[in-house]
Amino acid sequence: MKEQDILTMITEMAKEDNTTAEELLEAIKAERHTKKQSDAVNKDVEKFIKLFPDVLPADIPDEVWDEVAAGTALCSAYALYLCKAHKEDQKAHYVNEENMRRSAPAGKEADAEQTFTPEQVEDMSQENVKKNFKHIIRSIKNWKI
């Protein structure tokens, strides 16, 4: 199609819509732009579904949607969110490990294991011996035989 033919067609369409050719061209450009944006969003959503098939839209946090609204691709925004969450989990795990390492050992009451004298063991029923077997074995180490 020749350029003149296109201009003629646009002018005729503009007359039908009661607008100028320039306004019609701007409307066409805006429609194309909107379609391109819509296509880009659809491609981004398809890519997201392929990369994160188990994630539902309701599972996506607001901070990810904020990034998407600012122009970041959905896949990128969610991947960055996951990296940040993983890094925070690692830091929390490290802090917990460090706190456990630095903490004082549990007090005597927590460390105290039940011990039995030979007399106590002799007076126990067979059921109690079975129930306290580990403690009895540990107790034997302290007996003076």
N, C-alpha and C positions, 0 to 999 in steps of 0.2 A: 504494500500500500504506500502510495506517495504521501509526502508530507502535506501537500495541498489537500489531498483527499481527506486526510485525518483532520486537518483544520476545518474543512467544510463540514465534516461529520460532527465535530465538537460544536461548531456554531449552530447547527441544526438541533442538536440535543439541548443546547442552552436555550434556544427559542422555545422548545417544548416545555422546559422546566421554568421558564420565565426568569432566567439568570443570564449573566454575561458569560462569555467563553472563558474568561480568566477565573471567574468564580467556580465554574464547572471543572476547570483544570485543577484548581486548588482542592476541590472536593475529591477528585480522582486521586490526586497525590496523597491526600490524607487517608483515603480508603486503602491505598496500597501500603502506606506506612503502617496502618493499623493491622492489615493482614500480615505484613512481615513480622510485626511484634507478636501477633497471635501464633504464627507458625514457629517463631523462636521459642515461645513459652511451651508450646506443644512438644517440640523437640526436647526441650529441657526436662519436661515432665516424663517423657518416654525414657530418656537417659537415666533419670532418677529411679524410675521403676526397675530398670535393668540392674542398676548398681545396688539399690537398696529395696529388694522385693518385699521384705517383711515389714517395712515401715509404712504405717498409715499416715495420712495427712494430719490426723489428730495427734499423732505422736511427735510431730515436728514442733520443737519449741518456738515460742514467739521471737526469740533472738535470731533464729534462722530466718523467719519470715521478714524480720526487720532488715536483715542483710539483703534478702531478695528484693525487697522494696527499694533498697538503695542502689540496686543494679547488679548485685552479685548473682551469679547463676545458682540455682537451687542446689545442684549437686555439690558445687564448691562450698557454698555456705554450710550445708549439712556436714560435709567432710571436715571442714574446719571446726565445726561444733564438736564432732566426735573426737577429733584430735585434742581439742581443749579439755573435754571431759576426761579423756584418757590420761592426760597429763595431770589433771587435778586428782584423779584416782591414785595415780602413782605417787604423787606428793603426799596424799593422805596416808597411803600405805607406808611410805618411808617414815613419816612422822610417827605413826603408830609403832612401827618397829623400833625406832630410836627411843621412844618413850618407854617401851617395854624393856629395852636394854638398860636404860638409865634408872629405871624405877628400883626402889629398894625391894629386896626379897620379901615375900609374904611373912607376916608375923608368926610367932611360935604357934599360935592357935591354928593357923592355916597349914603350917608345916607338920604339926604334931600328928603322928600316926598312932593309931590305937595300938598299944602294946599290952601283952598279957604275961603274967607270971606263970611258971609251971603249974602252980596250984590252981590258978584260974582255968587253965586249959584242961586240967584233969577233971575239974568240976563241970565242964561244958558237956552239953548233949552232943550227939553225933551231928545233928543238924546245925548247931552253933559252930562246931568245928569246921564244917564245910563252908558255912557262911563267912567265917573269919579266917579262912585258911591263909590268905596272903599276909594278914597281920600276925598270925601265929608264926609263920616262917620267919618274918622279920624279927619278931620277938625272941625267937630261939637264939639268934646271933648275940643277944645281950645277956643270955642266961649264963650263970656260972655253974658249969656242970663238973 
